[in-house]
Amino acid sequence: MKCSGMPAGMWIIYKKTFRDALFTDLKYDKNTAKRIIKDAKPEYRKIISKLPEFEKGDRFKTNIVNCALLVAILKSMDRRPDVKELTDFYEHAMTTPATRWFCRKAGRIKFSDKDIRKQKATADLKAGDRNPYSWNMDFLPYEDGSGYEARFYTCGICKLMKENGFYDLVPAMCHLDYTMSEMGGASVFVRDYTLASGGPYCDCGYKRK
């Protein structure tokens, strides 16, 4: 994958909030936080360059780029955070005006015909069959019409985090699903299983508010 376009843009958008979260959540001093971000940039570019290009229509490219960013920063930290620390750190780092705007925009069309078509198209694509850093899912509408579940059987984040020795920290990224659903304002996020915790799949459920 080329470290230009969207990957470069994601670095620009989030580098400051990740630096700030290093200071506020993980209690690094400001100079150390700046040094970590400086060291993470070439590591991020290296990780991105090793990833395959994503197919047209594969909407999970953003997810793997966000994971690459987090992995680069983790590899540049002076100490390894635990899951609770990383959960707070990642949520605060990712909750930017741009993220809020994206979530509100997605929330406005949640459960619309357009949203349902996108979910079905993603399920039909099965990009994870060809790209080990992508996802495979089923689209499962709730019988009572209250929403739907996206059920994932492969996870690019799990693969990238495991390759870099951070598989135990994947739940910190998974928790952001709740936050993003809340910011969208249209759904309540529900989940019983995750692949990272040994579940048979990740069940990402969205119930109408």
DABELLIN-V973487 format. One line per field, one symbol per residue. ss: DSSP state (@ for helix, = for strand, . for the rest). phi: phi as a letter, one per 30 degrees, with the letter a starting at -180 (. if undefined). A space follows every 10 residues. Layout:
BEGIN
ss = ???
phi = ???
END
This chain:
BEGIN
ss = .....@@@@@ @@@@@@@@@@ @@@@.....@ @@@@@@@@@@ @@@@@@@@@@ .......... @@@@@@@@@@ @@@@@@.... ..@@@@@@@@ @@@@..@@@@ @@@@@@@@.. ..@@@@@@@@ @@@@@.@@@. .....===== =.....==== ====.@@@@@ @@@...@@@@ @@@@.@@@@@ @@@@..==== ....@@@... .=======.
phi = .ddbideddd dddcdddddd ddddcciddd ddeddddddd dddedddedd ddddddjddc eedddddedd dddedcddbd ddddededed dddddceddd ddddddddce ideddddddd dddddhdddc bdccbcbccb ddddidlacc cccbbddedd ddecibedce eddeddeddd ddddicbcdb acbbddcjdd accccbcdd
END
